[in-house]
Amino acid sequence: MFAAEFSDGSLWWLFPLVMIALCFFMMRGRKGSAMCGFGSRKEDTHGIKTSDSAKDILDKRFALGEIDKQEYEEKKQLMNSGI
């Protein structure tokens, strides 16, 4: 009697198994990230860490080409003036 649900040829039970397997593989790739997707969110972006000073971050952004020389000089001047 118990196996009657599985022996009638329907595959209703396959859907939950596929969903469980999909969840397992998606969670396995997250590695503790807060958002969906593969990979870890703990990796620093472009070598900038939260413990870096404002000057270090500005230098790294300039070195990576995220800001041009004019913007670099303006921001550096603002930091030195204390504003």
C-alpha positions as CSV (number, residue, x, y, z in Angstrom):
1,M,0.0,0.0,0.0
2,F,2.8,2.4,0.8
3,A,4.5,2.0,-2.6
4,A,1.2,2.5,-4.5
5,E,2.0,6.3,-4.9
6,F,5.3,5.5,-6.5
7,S,4.3,2.7,-8.8
8,D,1.6,4.4,-10.8
9,G,4.1,5.7,-13.3
10,S,3.8,9.4,-12.3
11,L,6.9,11.4,-11.6
12,W,5.4,13.9,-9.1
13,W,8.1,12.9,-6.5
14,L,10.9,13.9,-8.9
15,F,10.2,17.6,-8.7
16,P,10.9,18.0,-4.9
17,L,14.1,15.9,-5.3
18,V,15.3,18.2,-8.2
19,M,14.5,21.3,-6.2
20,I,16.4,20.0,-3.1
21,A,19.4,19.2,-5.3
22,L,19.3,22.6,-6.9
23,C,19.2,24.3,-3.6
24,F,22.1,22.3,-2.3
25,F,24.3,23.2,-5.3
26,M,23.3,26.9,-5.2
27,M,24.1,27.1,-1.4
28,R,27.3,25.2,-1.8
29,G,28.7,27.8,-4.2
30,R,27.8,30.8,-2.1
31,K,30.5,30.4,0.6
32,G,28.8,32.6,3.1
33,S,27.8,35.5,0.9
34,A,24.9,37.6,1.9
35,M,23.4,37.9,-1.6
36,C,22.6,35.3,-4.3
37,G,25.2,34.1,-6.6
38,F,28.4,32.1,-6.7
39,G,31.6,33.3,-5.1
40,S,32.5,34.9,-1.8
41,R,31.5,38.5,-1.0
42,K,34.4,38.6,1.5
43,E,36.9,39.2,-1.3
44,D,38.2,42.7,-1.3
45,T,37.5,44.7,-4.5
46,H,40.7,46.0,-6.2
47,G,42.7,45.5,-3.1
48,I,40.8,48.2,-1.1
49,K,40.1,47.1,2.5
50,T,37.9,48.8,5.1
51,S,40.9,49.3,7.3
52,D,42.7,51.5,4.7
53,S,43.0,55.2,5.3
54,A,41.3,57.7,3.0
55,K,44.7,58.5,1.5
56,D,45.4,54.9,0.8
57,I,42.0,54.4,-0.9
58,L,42.5,57.5,-3.0
59,D,46.0,56.4,-4.1
60,K,44.7,52.9,-5.0
61,R,41.7,54.3,-7.0
62,F,44.1,56.6,-8.9
63,A,46.5,53.7,-9.5
64,L,43.7,51.6,-10.8
65,G,42.5,54.3,-13.2
66,E,39.2,54.7,-11.5
67,I,39.8,58.5,-11.2
68,D,41.9,60.8,-13.3
69,K,44.8,63.0,-12.2
70,Q,42.6,66.2,-11.9
71,E,40.1,64.4,-9.6
72,Y,42.9,62.8,-7.6
73,E,44.5,66.2,-7.0
74,E,41.2,67.8,-6.0
75,K,40.3,65.1,-3.5
76,K,43.9,65.1,-2.1
77,Q,43.7,68.9,-1.6
78,L,40.3,68.5,0.1
79,M,41.7,65.9,2.5
80,N,44.7,68.0,3.3
81,S,42.6,71.1,4.0
82,G,40.5,69.2,6.5
83,I,37.1,69.7,5.0
